[in-house]
Amino acid sequence: MRFFPIFLDLEHQPVLVIGGGEQAAQKVRLLRRTGARITVLAEEPGPEIAALATAGDLALERRRVAARDLVGVRLAYVALEDGGEAARAVQMARAAGVPVNVVDRQELCDFLTPAIVDRDPVVVAIGTEGAAPVLARRIKAQLEAMLPARLGGLARWAASLRGRVAEAIRAGAARRRFWDGFFDGPIARAYLAGRHEAAARLVETELDGAGAEPAPTGSVTLVGAGPGDPDLLTFKAMRALQTADVIVVDRLVPQAILDCARRDAARIHVGKAPGKPSPSQSAINAILVREAEAGKHVVRLKGGDPFVFGRGGEELAALAEAGIPVEVIPGITAAIGCAAAVGLALTEREQRRSLTLLTGRASDGPAEHDWQALARPGRMLAIYMGTGAAGHVQSRLLAGGIDPATPVTVVENGTLPGQKVATGVIVGLAELVIDAGIKGPAIIYVGAHPCPARTAAAGEERGRAVRALASSRPIGEQAA
Ligand SMILES: C[S@@+](CC[C@H](N)C(=O)[O-])C[C@H]1O[C@@H](n2cnc3c(N)ncnc32)[C@H](O)[C@@H]1O
């Protein structure tokens, strides 16, 4: 980030716009929302600027800029077609210490004007540092669709209630919960639907009750963070992250996902790194219970889905035993996320009729399963924690009668920037894992390769070797 985003108070502040054409008019339209005192310098102003000057909405001087015009100015916009004149204006602004923006000339700008979603006083600013203005506009369009028109009114109403709420609910954590409920529950829904009186009645009920009730107990939300790409978080997961007091987080959850959380939420890392000392499951359970009993909203953030090889069931049971309210928010499990990331269809009509998720590792070594059943044709296996036991998986499936030419795909760090894909056949699985240098978290798929077009794209994009080992059959043509 080179350009630092801030919101500048321009009310009653002098702002200079140099130029009078359409681009200058666009800046003037934006600036007028702030209540700035706008002066336009333009030898031949366009009709919009001229009309605003006639109406007394801005000061217009029909001449070139001079150094004295910049004195005491808060911001300057240059919207001139003549490059030489624009450079002259920039020089004057810099000499006067006035931050300057030159329309469509990022290299000359001290500041950039973001794309804006305006629900005054709620304002969302979107910037790409000039790299992709079209993308900024697309994001703006999405946010315009997502943010209700009455959001600004809701924010203003909340501001007017702040004193009363602080009076009625003195404990900080309880007050924050009130506001979470205010913006995320029936009060906001009623307000945004235009039922302002009903919303006000709901607030009264909440505040009356707040004084009488004992401090509310905490709660735990078990949140599935998905395989790593923050865009794969669910809306619910995102909301939970933004309302957490404490986040208890696993090793596999990347920083980019933690960055989505409320900034002042405390973080407790309880990663189970292989081969390194890490908190035991009962210690983690105890942390969850302790934090919730202290009245906090605890988010237990886990890679993938909490209930798929995530020990979410054990945490749920411990919390239930302690009488702590728990909500579970599912996440995209690695087998599903990685398959989508590389274009591998997990089921295929008439060819792959079942999908089995299994672990390659047990607490005491390589995991055992009913390998004969797993080796039957028409099955798709997604093996978690399996790369360390690849030789074991390979030999057990071959002994169980699997076709040696059954396609296998290994996806490491799926959906993340370092994603790696390796393809081969079951008879060479152990060798494939070693040759491809798979060391990070990976899923082994037995039963399919990615769609060829996607495999090539993934390989090129990420500059990784995509290897096909001795598979002479077309993809998908395994014995069915
Ligand atoms: C303890 S399990 C947790 C699984 C998680 N609860 C889920 O639903 O995905 C950890 C294993 O999940 C798999 N895994 C998790 N994230 C992955 C990713 N981004 N790419 C590939 N495999 C991943 C790996 O097999 C890893 O060893």
The ligand as an ORCA input file, in Angstrom:
! r2SCAN-3c Opt
* xyz 0 1
  C      -6.351    -31.467     10.518
  S      -6.932    -31.575      8.885
  C      -8.106    -30.294      8.868
  C      -9.108    -30.431      7.781
  C     -10.093    -29.285      7.744
  N     -10.944    -29.318      8.910
  C     -10.942    -29.301      6.486
  O     -12.169    -29.482      6.584
  O     -10.387    -29.096      5.413
  C      -5.583    -30.900      7.991
  C      -5.451    -31.483      6.602
  O      -6.420    -30.903      5.736
  C      -5.881    -30.847      4.435
  N      -5.836    -29.434      4.032
  C      -6.239    -28.379      4.731
  N      -6.095    -27.238      4.027
  C      -5.589    -27.604      2.833
  C      -5.233    -26.895      1.654
  N      -5.375    -25.572      1.553
  N      -4.754    -27.589      0.592
  C      -4.630    -28.925      0.659
  N      -4.961    -29.637      1.750
  C      -5.425    -28.984      2.818
  C      -4.504    -31.448      4.485
  O      -4.638    -32.834      4.212
  C      -4.158    -31.208      5.944
  O      -3.141    -32.093      6.359
*
